Amino acid sequence: MRQDIISIRHENKEVTLHCNALFNYQGFQVIESFNEHMDECYYLLFYKEQFLTAKKTVKIKRFSTLQKVLSNGIQIPSPHPIITSLLAANHIDCFPTIPSTWKKIKRKFNNLEAHYILPLFDSYLKKENITSALKEAYFEYRRDGKLSYAFKLLMTILDSYPTHKWAKSIYSHLDYLKYKQLYSNDINKVLLHDPLYAEKLLYQQLDAESSFSLLIQKLGKESRNLELTALYQDRLITSSKNASHTFSELVKLLSHTFSENDQASILLTIYNQTNSTNCKEEILNQLLTSYMKANQFEEAFSLITSNTTPLSKSQIDMLLTILNQMETIYKIDFTQFDASILKDTSADQLGQILAILLPKLFTDHDLDFVYQWTTPFHHLKSSNAIIEKIKLMNKIKEEPDQQHYMGELYYQLHLLPQAIECFSWDLELNPTITRPIMWLTKLYHELGMVEESKSYQYLYNQVQKLS
């Protein structure tokens, strides 16, 4: 996948930014990016998948909201389809100033949610200016008699700035006693009363299965599909809890959110990072089906042979289909293909697989390597003719008087170039015997090398005359 790149006009010049990673936390998305020289860092700021602005950043303030997002958020390295989709869904051609961004936020979101977003800029504005704006909104709610909204805003202030003296003193006011009870132990009550604050809590308690489930439901209802995808991906990578159900839900989400190529890319990311055996198994089958449907047999082969656990019967059937459909010129790296994944293969399946793989094995490797590579099959209860031949060949490979037999074994395995080497050696050792000459005539003829075949036919006739 290509690198996620964005070009914008900033400070009267064109700037090309290379995205490094996306951080997703409590409704905020932050893309960390760098200029072409990698000496300037820019943070692109989003809320609920909607672009707000971006800032060139030299230093991040300690305990700022931006620092919390970068420290606690779900991190997705670039390139990634989520980042690509987030950029594509937003028209980003310049970086608005924070004042103009704040005006846009107030037009687009209700007053409470706008002030929920405001602390995101506290790494670029004075904290006093942020809290002053929050206090002003709080007192406006108080004047209008909207105590419930005033308390919600107070909770936002305390969550962002827990040591703020004014907010701490106001929190203990008797007017808010009944509202405090709504924020007690039942997260479901908080969700109903204050969904913005509830989302903060759910992210903070994301390890809990109940919190993950409630957050998934909330994001789903709000159609925040990119955030949902990030959550599912992170869950499948970091936890094996309910992995099968989580994977099933992710597949449904991906099917109507991303292209088939992007779906495969996301699943491959999870497959490469998860420690859940069950999850890997489901993803492997899903990806193999997808690759084969798209006739991407080389990709399917690379994936299935990178597996570290023995393949199931159905997966071995898939491997056979892949091998039969792959281009014959496809080069296989057998140093990265652990034959032990085939140890549960039936005798019939193994015979078919080896018949296809042997010519490729011997193209780049000698008999010693092939013998070692096939070691997992040497002690199978049901003997395999190909394996038995390889074991025998390894045993007699250094014996000069067995080169004729070696050549015949190579021929039986349809490895004609190797057979020619053996019969040529046999001819050197026994120049007056016609047997190796007959074989060389035959082999070169089968390879379509007519002139060489004729030469050995002539030699055969000459040797016969002298005998």
Buried (B, 14 or more C-beta within 10 A) or exposed (E): EEEBBBEBEBEEEEBEBBBBBBBBBBBBBBBBBBBEEEEBBBBBBBBBBBBBBBBBBEEBBEBBBBBBBBEBBBBBEBBBBBBBBBBEBBEBEEBBEBEEBBEBBBEEBEBBBBBBBBBBBBBBBEBEEBBEBBBEBBEBBBEEEBBBBBBBBBBBBBBBBEEBEEBBEBBEEEEBEEBEEBBEEEBEBBBEBBBBBBBBBBBBBBEEEEBBBBBBEBBBEBEBBBBBBBBBBBBBBBBBBBBEEBBEBBBEBBEEBBEEEBBBBBBBBBBEEBEBEEBBBBBBBBBBEBBBEEEBBBBBBBBBBBBEEBBEEEBBEBBBBBBEEBEEEEEBEBEEBBBEBBBBBEBEBBBBBBEBBBBBBBEEBEBEBBBEBBEBBBEEEEEBEBBEBBBBBBEEBEEEEBBBBBBBBBBEBEBBEBBBBBBBBBBEEBEEBBBBBBBBBBBBBEEEBEEBBEBBBEBBEEBEEEE
